[in-house]
Amino acid sequence: MANNTMTRYSGSSTGISSYSGNGSYGLSNFSNNFVNTLSCTNMWEQGRAILASTAMENVGALSAMEGYLCQIAPSGAHRYKLIADAYAVAAARVISDW
């Protein structure tokens, strides 16, 4: 008869010290929870990457507009830069806090 006891999974961060039984909970439940955790982590990181990509596109567009406006209305150059920089800093903060 096979031994249905798994003891001391050292790679776990969930504090699992041992599982025992007939396999109804044991390793299969741990595996399912681990896969679900990885899936959530992956979705979280994909969301963060989309947010970062969008922010970079917006910062690029604002920077291009800043350059254009500096050519046609140079007196507002300082204000254009402040607006573009404020957006970039706020977007970076949102992404780092995500």
Secondary structure, DSSP 8 states (H G I E B T S, - for coil): ----EEE--TT-SS---EEESSSSSHHHHHHHHHHHHHHHHHHHHHHHHHHHHHHHHHHHHHHHHHHHHHHH-GGGHHHHHHHHHHHHHHHHHHHHH-
